[in-house]
């Protein structure tokens, strides 16, 4: 999809200045916002009937398809194959992780990383903040990053450290990252609803939500609130998925874990959020600690086989164990050569004396 959308809400049949003003007052400012909205959202926010809301969404999607911004309702598998072969993928700076994803983090998809604390979720997100800014020719996304921080874990100094280690312009890298601090579940829902404007205004190509469930998990306590929590999470996840497809961007979310006490064999660790997050995520990757290394396991994917790989958290963000070992070996060899050189110099001085 092109960067500039030359279609306005007023281009829809039956939408005049009054209806447009009503939509904008309800937070729907672009036709893409309208195409990504749900019937319930429009009914609650605008006070219109379900039939009117359905027609507005249908017409907006139809107009975008006619203009070539969205895929047609009915296409051949060959057309889909040709389009997916041109899918933009973002490198993680780890060859192992890129191979697990068959090339990197995809656009038009929601990629979920879940694992216990210290498993590398936030470090991957910080690394992607830099790699997403690379040009498409260098396996980046060629755009800005929106980091939705719900756990106060975003650290600009860590991004600066990764940028310096990889020879990038620190000031430029930081200026292309837009951080949204979120303090409660309702605030997160508002940010997600306003993503359309934020994406277009700042040329966003990657949206990171770290983490998706922490606020809902803290606010909705007890079984009595479980149903309401899951409904709100479901609305957020499905909106993220629609936004990823409509705006052709990559969305990465992190998720917490919970222990299953009834598991007697195997790993008792399970992702939080239940089936709601599991079904809405396109790719689901489980991160585990493995000594100094980290293991990434592809749990769910519509096309990738089940597999796992190892990576490491290094100064330059995310890297491969082999590179780290080579670096350590080369450093050891350098120190050995230096010691040998010093020793030889001392021997020469003793011979002269």
Secondary structure in CASP SS format (residue, H / E / C, confidence):
PFRMAT SS
TARGET T0000
AUTHOR 0000-0000-0000
METHOD secondary structure of the structure
MODEL  1
X C 1.00
X C 1.00
X C 1.00
X C 1.00
X C 1.00
X C 1.00
X C 1.00
X C 1.00
X H 1.00
X H 1.00
X H 1.00
X C 1.00
X C 1.00
X C 1.00
X C 1.00
X C 1.00
X H 1.00
X H 1.00
X H 1.00
X H 1.00
X H 1.00
X H 1.00
X H 1.00
X H 1.00
X H 1.00
X C 1.00
X C 1.00
X C 1.00
X C 1.00
X C 1.00
X H 1.00
X H 1.00
X H 1.00
X H 1.00
X H 1.00
X H 1.00
X C 1.00
X C 1.00
X H 1.00
X H 1.00
X H 1.00
X H 1.00
X H 1.00
X H 1.00
X H 1.00
X H 1.00
X C 1.00
X C 1.00
X C 1.00
X H 1.00
X H 1.00
X H 1.00
X H 1.00
X H 1.00
X H 1.00
X H 1.00
X H 1.00
X H 1.00
X H 1.00
X H 1.00
X H 1.00
X H 1.00
X H 1.00
X H 1.00
X H 1.00
X H 1.00
X C 1.00
X C 1.00
X C 1.00
X C 1.00
X C 1.00
X C 1.00
X C 1.00
X C 1.00
X C 1.00
X C 1.00
X H 1.00
X H 1.00
X H 1.00
X H 1.00
X H 1.00
X H 1.00
X H 1.00
X H 1.00
X C 1.00
X C 1.00
X C 1.00
X C 1.00
X E 1.00
X E 1.00
X C 1.00
X C 1.00
X C 1.00
X C 1.00
X H 1.00
X H 1.00
X H 1.00
X H 1.00
X H 1.00
X H 1.00
X C 1.00
X C 1.00
X C 1.00
X C 1.00
X E 1.00
X E 1.00
X C 1.00
X C 1.00
X E 1.00
X E 1.00
X E 1.00
X E 1.00
X E 1.00
X E 1.00
X E 1.00
X C 1.00
X C 1.00
X C 1.00
X C 1.00
X C 1.00
X H 1.00
X H 1.00
X H 1.00
X H 1.00
X H 1.00
X H 1.00
X H 1.00
X H 1.00
X H 1.00
X H 1.00
X H 1.00
X C 1.00
X C 1.00
X C 1.00
X C 1.00
X H 1.00
X H 1.00
X H 1.00
X C 1.00
X C 1.00
X C 1.00
X C 1.00
X C 1.00
X E 1.00
X E 1.00
X E 1.00
X E 1.00
X E 1.00
X E 1.00
X C 1.00
X C 1.00
X C 1.00
X C 1.00
X C 1.00
X C 1.00
X H 1.00
X H 1.00
X H 1.00
X H 1.00
X H 1.00
X H 1.00
X H 1.00
X H 1.00
X H 1.00
X H 1.00
X C 1.00
X C 1.00
X C 1.00
X C 1.00
X H 1.00
X H 1.00
X H 1.00
X H 1.00
X H 1.00
X H 1.00
X C 1.00
X E 1.00
X E 1.00
X E 1.00
X E 1.00
X E 1.00
X C 1.00
X C 1.00
X C 1.00
X H 1.00
X H 1.00
X H 1.00
X H 1.00
X H 1.00
X H 1.00
X H 1.00
X H 1.00
X H 1.00
X C 1.00
X H 1.00
X H 1.00
X H 1.00
X H 1.00
X H 1.00
X H 1.00
X H 1.00
X H 1.00
X C 1.00
X E 1.00
X E 1.00
X E 1.00
X E 1.00
X E 1.00
X E 1.00
X E 1.00
X C 1.00
X C 1.00
X C 1.00
X H 1.00
X H 1.00
X H 1.00
X H 1.00
X H 1.00
X H 1.00
X C 1.00
X C 1.00
X C 1.00
X H 1.00
X H 1.00
X H 1.00
X H 1.00
X H 1.00
X H 1.00
X H 1.00
X H 1.00
X H 1.00
X H 1.00
X H 1.00
X H 1.00
X H 1.00
X H 1.00
X H 1.00
X H 1.00
X H 1.00
X H 1.00
X H 1.00
X H 1.00
X H 1.00
X H 1.00
X H 1.00
X H 1.00
X H 1.00
X C 1.00
X C 1.00
X E 1.00
X E 1.00
X E 1.00
X E 1.00
X E 1.00
X E 1.00
X C 1.00
X E 1.00
X E 1.00
X E 1.00
X C 1.00
X C 1.00
X C 1.00
X C 1.00
X C 1.00
X C 1.00
X C 1.00
X C 1.00
X C 1.00
X E 1.00
X E 1.00
X E 1.00
X C 1.00
X C 1.00
X H 1.00
X H 1.00
X H 1.00
X H 1.00
X H 1.00
X H 1.00
X H 1.00
X C 1.00
X C 1.00
X E 1.00
X E 1.00
X E 1.00
X E 1.00
X E 1.00
X E 1.00
X E 1.00
X E 1.00
X C 1.00
X C 1.00
X E 1.00
X E 1.00
X E 1.00
X E 1.00
X E 1.00
X E 1.00
X E 1.00
X E 1.00
X C 1.00
X C 1.00
X C 1.00
X C 1.00
X C 1.00
X C 1.00
X E 1.00
X E 1.00
X E 1.00
X E 1.00
X E 1.00
X E 1.00
X E 1.00
X E 1.00
X C 1.00
X C 1.00
X E 1.00
X E 1.00
X E 1.00
X C 1.00
X H 1.00
X H 1.00
X H 1.00
X H 1.00
X H 1.00
X H 1.00
X H 1.00
X H 1.00
X H 1.00
X H 1.00
X H 1.00
X H 1.00
X H 1.00
X H 1.00
X H 1.00
X H 1.00
X H 1.00
X H 1.00
X H 1.00
X H 1.00
X H 1.00
X H 1.00
X H 1.00
X H 1.00
X H 1.00
X H 1.00
X H 1.00
X H 1.00
X H 1.00
X H 1.00
X H 1.00
X H 1.00
X C 1.00
END
